[in-house]
Amino acid sequence: MYVHLKLVKEPWPSERWQTFFDRAWPLFRIWYESEGLDARPDLVTCRSLLELHMPELIPVYNTLCRLAKNDDVASRFLTMWCPPPYMAGCSQVAWTKGSPTLIRNYDFDPRYFDGRLRYTEYVKPVIGIQDSAWGLLDGMNADGLALSLAFGGRKVWGTGFGIPLVIRYVLETCSTTDEACEVLKRIPVHMGYNVTVVDKSGKYATVYMNHDRPAQVIYQAVACNHQHQVEWDEYAAFTHTIERKHHLEHSIAQPKLTHAALIKQFLKPPLYSQQYLRGFGTLYTAAYDLDKGRVQIIWPEKQVEASFKKFEEQEVQVVLLKPVGRYLAK
């Protein structure tokens, strides 16, 4: 089993994004229509809510729609307003001893990974891991702000945006943790998510976001897949969210722990998971160093890095699971 990651510098969406979307859209569409297309809001509603909550993104959204041939369903999908529910894992921490760094594991099913680390300049220069065609799972901007998302561990969902586009929007429009928290408090999301934010001054926060509760800003450096307490016992037991959070909190409390040693923690259990066939495997570890404007994407046996000063386009293939046992030729 493999994961593929392509590093792409494309300041504004062009035929390169269109090539990606043309190939990915059939799979995105199956997911988007999985509850029936009638379950998704109409285009006028989707577009008007994007204009209301994220007006700065309208120029790039218009370009994306044009590249998607102004298809009605694709244009609705690209607003990320009220998509079907989806859940991921993830462990994340804001490291502030020395250069502020956001370190996180992204745990999900590799079949549904966009596979792009993209450098864009839509509103601000942004580097991040792409999801849902133009949203982000995590990323940083040139002002020195980084964010990442983790599923909040609740079964409820409702009206709001898919969180990857919210991560994109914050990075396109904010420069500090305080600014990011204000935006995260006002934008409606359709499920429960924990968003960890850190800026180059070292100020950090985690925001608990839900469609049925006001967003809460918690000044803690660590987030996994529950909020104040576990509300979905089976999911918490399967993903070991309590154990992962306790492990990270204990780790960063150690006075001699170094930045490098903390990253190594993310490459081993309980933070690192190989439950790929059950939709909960670690697809990558990301470390956003805000002083250097650099991201490292790390696996146990490989890593790549990129920065605002040096972004080398390349493609990597990483083995996630090796076959067990020996196969004898007959």
Phi, psi and chi 1 to 4 in degrees:
 res  aa     phi    psi   chi1   chi2   chi3   chi4
   1 MET       -  135.2 -179.7  176.8  -69.3      -
   2 TYR  -124.9  161.7  -60.5   89.8      -      -
   3 VAL  -126.7  137.8   65.5      -      -      -
   4 HIS  -112.0  137.2  -62.1  -94.8      -      -
   5 LEU  -133.5  126.3 -176.5   68.3      -      -
   6 LYS  -112.3  127.8 -166.3  169.4 -174.7  176.8
   7 LEU   -92.4  119.3  -79.8   65.4      -      -
   8 VAL  -127.6  127.0  178.0      -      -      -
   9 LYS  -105.3  109.9 -174.9  173.9 -176.5  178.5
  10 GLU  -141.9   87.9 -171.3  178.7   16.2      -
  11 PRO   -52.0  -41.5  -28.2   37.0      -      -
  12 TRP  -131.0  143.7 -168.5 -102.4      -      -
  13 PRO   -57.0  133.4  -22.5   32.8      -      -
  14 SER  -138.4 -161.7   67.6      -      -      -
  15 GLU   -63.5  -20.8   64.1  -81.3   -0.2      -
  16 ARG   -68.6  -44.3  -62.2 -176.7   70.6 -169.8
  17 TRP   -64.2  -39.0 -179.2   88.0      -      -
  18 GLN   -61.7  -39.7 -174.2  177.4   37.9      -
  19 THR   -61.2  -44.0  -61.2      -      -      -
  20 PHE   -60.6  -47.4  164.1   82.5      -      -
  21 PHE   -67.0  -40.2 -171.2   75.6      -      -
  22 ASP   -58.3  -37.5  -73.9  -13.5      -      -
  23 ARG   -76.1  -37.9 -173.7  172.9   66.2 -108.4
  24 ALA   -85.9  -24.3      -      -      -      -
  25 TRP   -56.0  -41.9  173.3 -127.3      -      -
  26 PRO   -55.2  -38.9  -28.1   37.4      -      -
  27 LEU   -74.1  -42.3  -67.8  176.0      -      -
  28 PHE   -57.3  -40.8  -77.4  139.8      -      -
  29 ARG   -67.0  -39.3 -175.8  163.3 -172.0  157.7
  30 ILE   -58.0  -43.9  -70.1  171.3      -      -
  31 TRP   -68.1  -44.9  168.9   71.2      -      -
  32 TYR   -63.3  -32.5 -169.6   67.4      -      -
  33 GLU   -99.0   13.2  -63.6 -177.9   -6.0      -
  34 SER   -62.8  -24.2   58.4      -      -      -
  35 GLU  -102.5   10.3  -60.9  175.0  -43.9      -
  36 GLY    94.1  138.1      -      -      -      -
  37 LEU   -64.5  -27.4 -170.3   54.4      -      -
  38 ASP   -64.3  -19.7  -70.3  -17.3      -      -
  39 ALA   -76.5  -12.2      -      -      -      -
  40 ARG   -98.6  139.3  -53.0  -83.1   71.6   84.2
  41 PRO   -62.4  156.2  -20.6   33.0      -      -
  42 ASP   -71.7  166.9   61.1   77.2      -      -
  43 LEU   -65.0  -38.2  179.9   55.5      -      -
  44 VAL   -60.6  -43.5  171.5      -      -      -
  45 THR   -64.5  -47.8  -60.6      -      -      -
  46 CYS   -59.2  -48.2  -68.4      -      -      -
  47 ARG   -66.7  -41.7 -177.8 -175.8  171.6   87.4
  48 SER   -64.1  -34.8   64.7      -      -      -
  49 LEU   -74.8  -33.1  -74.4  159.2      -      -
  50 LEU   -65.2  -42.1 -174.7   65.2      -      -
  51 GLU   -63.1  -36.9  -71.7  177.1  -22.9      -
  52 LEU   -69.6  -46.0  175.2   64.8      -      -
  53 HIS   -95.0  -27.6  -67.3  -75.2      -      -
  54 MET  -137.6   59.6  -51.3 -174.6 -153.7      -
  55 PRO   -61.1  -29.0   21.3  -33.3      -      -
  56 GLU   -63.9  -20.2  -63.5   89.9  -18.0      -
  57 LEU   -89.2   -5.1  -65.9 -174.0      -      -
  58 ILE   -60.3  -42.7  -69.1  -61.2      -      -
  59 PRO   -58.5  -44.2  -27.0   37.1      -      -
  60 VAL   -72.1  -35.1   66.7      -      -      -
  61 TYR   -60.7  -42.5  170.0   73.3      -      -
  62 ASN   -60.8  -40.3  -72.0  -21.5      -      -
  63 THR   -64.1  -43.2  -60.5      -      -      -
  64 LEU   -61.8  -42.0  -64.8  171.7      -      -
  65 CYS   -61.9  -42.1  -70.0      -      -      -
  66 ARG   -61.9  -43.5  178.4  177.2   56.6   77.4
  67 LEU   -65.8  -25.8  -66.9  170.7      -      -
  68 ALA   -89.4   17.9      -      -      -      -
  69 LYS    63.9   25.8  -55.1  175.1 -178.4   64.5
  70 ASN    52.0   32.3  -69.3  -48.5      -      -
  71 ASP   -64.4  132.7  178.2   86.7      -      -
  72 ASP   -59.3  -48.5  176.1   88.6      -      -
  73 VAL   -69.1  -41.4 -180.0      -      -      -
  74 ALA   -62.6  -40.0      -      -      -      -
  75 SER   -66.0  -36.2  -61.1      -      -      -
  76 ARG   -65.5  -47.6  -75.5 -165.6  -99.3  174.7
  77 PHE   -55.6  -41.7  162.8   79.9      -      -
  78 LEU   -69.2  -18.0  -71.2  168.8      -      -
  79 THR   -75.8  -20.8   67.6      -      -      -
  80 MET    56.7   28.1  -65.7 -168.1 -156.9      -
  81 TRP   -87.3  118.1  176.3 -107.3      -      -
  82 CYS    55.6   57.1  -65.1      -      -      -
  83 PRO   -75.8  171.1   31.5  -36.1      -      -
  84 PRO   -60.2  157.0  -19.7   31.7      -      -
  85 PRO   -68.5  147.8   23.3  -32.4      -      -
  86 TYR  -150.2  150.4   48.1   82.8      -      -
  87 MET  -131.3  144.3  -64.6  162.0  -78.2      -
  88 ALA  -132.7 -176.7      -      -      -      -
  89 GLY  -102.6 -116.0      -      -      -      -
  90 CYS   100.2  142.0  -49.5      -      -      -
  91 SER  -131.4  138.6  -51.9      -      -      -
  92 GLN  -149.8  150.7   51.7 -158.5   30.0      -
  93 VAL  -148.5  141.5   60.9      -      -      -
  94 ALA   -95.1  114.3      -      -      -      -
  95 TRP   -97.5  124.6  169.4  -96.0      -      -
  96 THR  -127.7   14.6   56.4      -      -      -
  97 LYS   -89.5   98.6  -61.5  174.7 -174.8  175.3
  98 GLY    95.5 -145.6      -      -      -      -
  99 SER   -63.1  123.2  178.5      -      -      -
 100 PRO   -58.0  129.4  -23.3   34.1      -      -
 101 THR  -140.7  134.1  -56.0      -      -      -
 102 LEU   -98.8  120.0 -179.6   61.0      -      -
 103 ILE  -116.7  133.9  -52.6  168.7      -      -
 104 ARG  -154.0  152.3   65.7   96.9  104.7 -111.3
 105 ASN  -103.7  137.3  -86.3    3.2      -      -
 106 TYR  -106.5  118.9  178.3   63.4      -      -
 107 ASP  -115.2  116.7  -55.3  -37.7      -      -
 108 PHE  -164.4  179.9 -159.4   49.8      -      -
 109 ASP   -79.8  122.2 -171.9  -33.4      -      -
 110 PRO   -62.6  -19.1   17.8  -29.0      -      -
 111 ARG   -68.3  -19.9  -64.5  173.8  -61.3  172.3
 112 TYR  -114.1   31.3  -56.0  110.3      -      -
 113 PHE  -102.4  127.3 -179.8   49.0      -      -
 114 ASP   -62.6  -32.2  -81.4   20.9      -      -
 115 GLY    72.4   34.9      -      -      -      -
 116 ARG  -133.3  128.5  -64.9  -71.0 -176.1  -80.5
 117 LEU  -102.8  111.9  175.8   71.8      -      -
 118 ARG  -116.4  134.5 -161.4  174.9  -74.3  -85.8
 119 TYR  -102.5  116.4 -177.4  163.3      -      -
 120 THR  -126.0  164.5   58.1      -      -      -
 121 GLU  -138.7   59.4  -64.2  179.4   13.0      -
 122 TYR   -72.0  -58.8  -61.3  161.2      -      -
 123 VAL  -116.5  -49.3 -178.1      -      -      -
 124 LYS  -122.9  161.2  -65.5  176.9 -176.1  -76.3
 125 PRO   -65.1  126.6  -22.6   34.5      -      -
 126 VAL  -136.8  137.9  169.8      -      -      -
 127 ILE  -122.4  128.2  -64.3  175.4      -      -
 128 GLY  -167.1  168.5      -      -      -      -
 129 ILE   -85.1  121.6  -61.4  -76.1      -      -
 130 GLN   -76.6  146.2  173.7 -176.4  -61.0      -
 131 ASP  -145.2  145.1 -174.1   70.8      -      -
 132 SER    54.7   40.9  -59.0      -      -      -
 133 ALA    80.7  -38.4      -      -      -      -
 134 TRP  -148.6   -0.4   69.6  -56.0      -      -
 135 GLY   -77.3  179.5      -      -      -      -
 136 LEU  -134.0  141.2  -64.8  171.6      -      -
 137 LEU   -83.8  -33.2  -60.0  167.3      -      -
 138 ASP  -163.6  161.1   44.1   70.9      -      -
 139 GLY   175.5  178.4      -      -      -      -
 140 MET  -141.7  159.1   64.8  178.8  174.0      -
 141 ASN  -118.0  171.2   65.6   25.2      -      -
 142 ALA   -71.1  -12.6      -      -      -      -
 143 ASP   -78.1  -15.1  -65.5  -20.2      -      -
 144 GLY    98.4   41.0      -      -      -      -
 145 LEU  -124.0  136.4  177.6   70.1      -      -
 146 ALA  -132.4  145.6      -      -      -      -
 147 LEU  -139.2  153.2  -74.7   83.2      -      -
 148 SER  -148.1  157.9   64.5      -      -      -
 149 LEU  -114.2  151.8   65.1   86.0      -      -
 150 ALA  -140.0  142.0      -      -      -      -
 151 PHE   -61.5  140.8  174.9   54.8      -      -
 152 GLY   -85.3   -4.5      -      -      -      -
 153 GLY    78.6   30.2      -      -      -      -
 154 ARG  -124.4  145.5  -58.2 -177.9   67.1 -140.0
 155 LYS   -78.0  -20.0  -72.9 -176.4  179.0  179.7
 156 VAL   -77.8  146.4  -64.6      -      -      -
 157 TRP  -150.5  165.8   63.3   83.6      -      -
 158 GLY  -168.8 -130.8      -      -      -      -
 159 THR   -93.7  129.2  -57.7      -      -      -
 160 GLY   159.5 -176.6      -      -      -      -
 161 PHE   -88.2  152.0  -71.9   97.0      -      -
 162 GLY   -67.0  137.7      -      -      -      -
 163 ILE   -63.8  -29.3 -168.1   69.8      -      -
 164 PRO   -59.1  -35.6  -27.2   37.5      -      -
 165 LEU   -72.6  -29.9 -169.0   57.4      -      -
 166 VAL   -65.9  -41.9  179.1      -      -      -
 167 ILE   -59.7  -45.2  -59.8  -65.2      -      -
 168 ARG   -56.6  -48.1  160.3   72.2   70.1 -173.8
 169 TYR   -62.5  -44.2  179.2   67.9      -      -
 170 VAL   -60.5  -44.5  171.5      -      -      -
 171 LEU   -68.1  -26.6  -71.4  171.2      -      -
 172 GLU   -79.0  -20.5  -62.9  -72.7   -5.3      -
 173 THR  -125.2   -8.7   60.1      -      -      -
 174 CYS  -119.8  158.0  -60.6      -      -      -
 175 SER  -121.7  -20.5  -59.8      -      -      -
 176 THR  -130.7  166.3   65.5      -      -      -
 177 THR   -62.2  -41.1  -66.1      -      -      -
 178 ASP   -61.6  -44.9  -72.4  -19.1      -      -
 179 GLU   -62.5  -42.5  -68.9  175.4    4.9      -
 180 ALA   -61.6  -42.9      -      -      -      -
 181 CYS   -63.6  -38.5  -69.9      -      -      -
 182 GLU   -63.0  -40.5  -72.0  -56.5  -49.2      -
 183 VAL   -68.2  -43.7  171.5      -      -      -
 184 LEU   -63.8  -27.3  -67.2  169.4      -      -
 185 LYS   -74.8  -24.3  -74.9 -166.8  -66.0 -176.2
 186 ARG  -101.4  -17.5   72.4  167.7  173.4   78.6
 187 ILE   -89.7  126.0  -66.2 -172.3      -      -
 188 PRO   -72.5  138.5   26.1  -32.4      -      -
 189 VAL  -121.5  157.4  -66.9      -      -      -
 190 HIS   -92.7   -8.3   78.1  132.9      -      -
 191 MET  -144.6  177.1  -65.2 -169.7   71.3      -
 192 GLY   -83.5  127.8      -      -      -      -
 193 TYR  -140.6  150.9  -75.2   97.6      -      -
 194 ASN  -112.3  115.8  -55.5  -27.8      -      -
 195 VAL  -110.3  120.3  177.3      -      -      -
 196 THR   -99.1  133.6  -62.2      -      -      -
 197 VAL  -126.8  139.7 -173.8      -      -      -
 198 VAL  -147.6  144.5   61.2      -      -      -
 199 ASP  -119.1  176.1   64.4   25.9      -      -
 200 LYS   -70.3  -14.2   64.0 -178.1  179.5 -177.5
 201 SER   -77.1  -13.3   78.0      -      -      -
 202 GLY    97.3   -0.3      -      -      -      -
 203 LYS   -77.9  134.0 -172.6  166.0 -172.6  176.8
 204 TYR  -134.7  164.3   61.2   82.2      -      -
 205 ALA  -164.5  159.5      -      -      -      -
 206 THR  -121.7  133.4  -67.4      -      -      -
 207 VAL  -110.4  122.2 -176.4      -      -      -
 208 TYR   -86.9  116.8  -68.4  161.6      -      -
 209 MET  -115.9  138.5  -57.1  178.3   73.2      -
 210 ASN  -148.1  155.5  -64.6  -79.9      -      -
 211 HIS   -79.2  -21.2   90.3   93.5      -      -
 212 ASP  -111.2    7.3   59.8  -20.6      -      -
 213 ARG  -140.9  151.1  -60.1  171.9 -179.4  167.1
 214 PRO   -62.8  144.8  -19.6   30.8      -      -
 215 ALA   -63.3  143.8      -      -      -      -
 216 GLN  -120.3  132.2  -74.8 -173.4  -74.4      -
 217 VAL   -95.4  119.2  178.0      -      -      -
 218 ILE  -115.0  124.7  -48.6  -65.7      -      -
 219 TYR   -86.8   66.8  -67.5  100.1      -      -
 220 GLN  -125.4  149.2   64.0 -178.9   21.8      -
 221 ALA   -86.1  -18.0      -      -      -      -
 222 VAL  -114.2  140.3  173.5      -      -      -
 223 ALA  -146.0  140.8      -      -      -      -
 224 CYS  -128.6 -125.8  -67.8      -      -      -
 225 ASN  -118.9   37.2  -59.7  120.2      -      -
 226 HIS  -147.9  165.3   60.6  -76.3      -      -
 227 GLN  -105.0 -120.8  -62.0 -175.4  -18.3      -
 228 HIS   -63.7  -36.4  -68.3  -68.6      -      -
 229 GLN  -150.6  165.1   58.9 -169.7   20.9      -
 230 VAL   -70.1  129.2  168.2      -      -      -
 231 GLU  -117.0   -6.8  -62.5 -177.0   53.7      -
 232 TRP  -134.1   91.6 -174.5   -4.9      -      -
 233 ASP   -59.1  -45.0  -67.6  -22.6      -      -
 234 GLU   -63.7  -43.3  -63.9   85.2   -5.4      -
 235 TYR   -65.3  -41.9  178.7   82.0      -      -
 236 ALA   -63.3  -39.1      -      -      -      -
 237 ALA   -68.9  -40.5      -      -      -      -
 238 PHE   -65.7  -41.0  169.8   59.2      -      -
 239 THR   -93.8   -6.6   61.5      -      -      -
 240 HIS    56.4   42.0  -58.7  -72.9      -      -
 241 THR   -64.1  -38.9  179.2      -      -      -
 242 ILE   -62.5  -46.6  -66.1  -72.8      -      -
 243 GLU   -63.2  -41.1  -67.7   89.2  -23.8      -
 244 ARG   -66.0  -42.0  -74.6 -176.1  -73.7  120.6
 245 LYS   -66.7  -43.6 -171.9  175.8 -179.1 -170.5
 246 HIS   -61.7  -39.5  -75.8  174.1      -      -
 247 HIS   -61.8  -45.3 -179.7   88.2      -      -
 248 LEU   -67.4  -42.7  -86.1  175.4      -      -
 249 GLU   -62.0  -41.5  -70.8  173.3  -25.2      -
 250 HIS   -65.6  -40.2  174.9   75.0      -      -
 251 SER   -63.3  -49.6  -65.8      -      -      -
 252 ILE   -73.2  -13.1   63.6  172.8      -      -
 253 ALA   -79.8  -11.7      -      -      -      -
 254 GLN   -75.0  121.1  -56.7  -54.5  -52.7      -
 255 PRO   -63.9  -25.2   19.0  -29.9      -      -
 256 LYS   -97.0    1.8  -65.3 -175.4  178.6  179.6
 257 LEU   -65.2  134.3 -177.3   73.0      -      -
 258 THR  -103.7  165.9   63.9      -      -      -
 259 HIS   -56.0  -47.5  175.9  -82.4      -      -
 260 ALA   -65.4  -39.4      -      -      -      -
 261 ALA   -67.1  -35.3      -      -      -      -
 262 LEU   -66.3  -42.3  179.5   57.9      -      -
 263 ILE   -59.5  -39.6  -70.7  176.2      -      -
 264 LYS   -61.9  -30.2  -72.6 -177.6  179.7  177.6
 265 GLN   -61.4  -32.6  -64.7  -79.3  -32.6      -
 266 PHE   -72.9  -12.7  -81.7   83.5      -      -
 267 LEU   -99.3   11.6  -58.1  177.0      -      -
 268 LYS  -136.7  155.7  -59.6 -175.9  -66.5 -174.5
 269 PRO   -60.0  150.5  -21.3   33.1      -      -
 270 PRO   -85.4   -3.6   33.3  -37.5      -      -
 271 LEU   -76.6  -38.1  -57.1 -178.7      -      -
 272 TYR   -87.7  128.9 -167.8   85.1      -      -
 273 SER  -122.3  144.7  169.1      -      -      -
 274 GLN  -118.8   28.3  -68.9 -171.7  -58.7      -
 275 GLN   -83.4   50.9  -59.1  -97.5   24.2      -
 276 TYR   -63.9  -39.8  -60.5  106.1      -      -
 277 LEU   -71.3  -12.2  -60.0  179.2      -      -
 278 ARG  -108.1   11.8  -56.8  177.6   71.3 -174.6
 279 GLY    79.9   19.1      -      -      -      -
 280 PHE  -140.4   56.9 -173.5   70.8      -      -
 281 GLY  -111.3  151.0      -      -      -      -
 282 THR   -75.4  116.3  -60.0      -      -      -
 283 LEU   -87.4  -28.4  -59.1 -168.1      -      -
 284 TYR  -170.0  161.4   62.7   85.6      -      -
 285 THR  -111.6  131.8  -60.0      -      -      -
 286 ALA  -117.6  139.0      -      -      -      -
 287 ALA  -130.4  110.1      -      -      -      -
 288 TYR   -97.8  106.8  -68.3   92.8      -      -
 289 ASP   -91.9  111.8 -176.5  -34.7      -      -
 290 LEU   -80.6  -26.9  -62.4  176.7      -      -
 291 ASP   -66.2  -37.1  -84.3   -6.8      -      -
 292 LYS   -93.6   -8.1  -62.8  176.7  180.0  174.8
 293 GLY    57.7   40.9      -      -      -      -
 294 ARG  -127.0  142.4 -179.8 -172.6   69.8 -178.4
 295 VAL  -119.8  137.0   57.1      -      -      -
 296 GLN  -111.1  128.5  -64.4  170.1  -69.4      -
 297 ILE  -106.6  121.0  -53.0  -62.8      -      -
 298 ILE  -126.1  139.4  -53.2  159.7      -      -
 299 TRP  -128.6  167.8  -61.1  -88.8      -      -
 300 PRO   -55.6  -31.8  -30.2   38.0      -      -
 301 GLU  -120.5   12.1  -62.0  177.0   -2.6      -
 302 LYS  -161.3  155.8 -176.0  175.2  -70.4 -170.8
 303 GLN  -154.8  154.5   75.7  173.0   54.9      -
 304 VAL  -131.1  158.4  -66.4      -      -      -
 305 GLU  -141.2  156.5   67.2  178.2   56.7      -
 306 ALA  -150.8  157.0      -      -      -      -
 307 SER  -148.8  172.6   70.0      -      -      -
 308 PHE   -68.2  -27.2  -68.7  106.1      -      -
 309 LYS   -83.0  -32.6  -67.6 -177.8  177.7  177.9
 310 LYS  -140.1  107.3 -175.7  177.8 -179.7 -179.1
 311 PHE  -125.5  104.0 -169.2   98.2      -      -
 312 GLU   -98.2  117.1  179.3 -176.6   -9.3      -
 313 GLU   -66.1  134.8  -66.7 -159.1  -19.1      -
 314 GLN  -165.5  170.4   55.9 -175.9  -60.2      -
 315 GLU  -132.2  133.9 -175.3  169.4   -0.2      -
 316 VAL  -122.4  147.7  -66.1      -      -      -
 317 GLN  -121.8  129.7  174.9  179.9  -80.5      -
 318 VAL  -125.5  134.0  176.6      -      -      -
 319 VAL   -78.5  122.7  176.9      -      -      -
 320 LEU   -92.9  -41.7  -63.9  175.4      -      -
 321 LEU  -135.2  131.7  -87.8 -177.6      -      -
 322 LYS   -97.8  148.0  -63.7  177.5 -179.6  176.3
 323 PRO   -58.0  143.3  -22.0   32.4      -      -
 324 VAL   -93.2  135.2  175.8      -      -      -
 325 GLY    86.3 -175.5      -      -      -      -
 326 ARG  -115.2  144.7  -60.4  177.7   62.9 -173.5
 327 TYR  -108.2  118.5  -63.1   88.9      -      -
 328 LEU   -96.2  132.0  -59.4  178.5      -      -
 329 ALA   -71.7  139.2      -      -      -      -
 330 LYS   -95.7      -  -67.0 -177.1  178.4  178.7
